[in-house]
Amino acid sequence: WINTPRKQGGLGGLKYPLLSDFSKEISRRYGVLLEANGGIALRGLFIID
């Protein structure tokens, strides 16, 4: 997905790192996890400097 060209629906090589959250711990700490709905995380964009 990150290495797929934009013309093919990908991101086309980003110049900044992406993060995944399989354990949902980061979503929980940033307050975007809806625990009552089966642990669904709301979409969010966080710029960390």
Buried (B, 14 or more C-beta within 10 A) or exposed (E): EEEEEEEEEEEEEEEEEEEEBEEBEBBBEEEBBEEEEEEEBEEEEEEEE
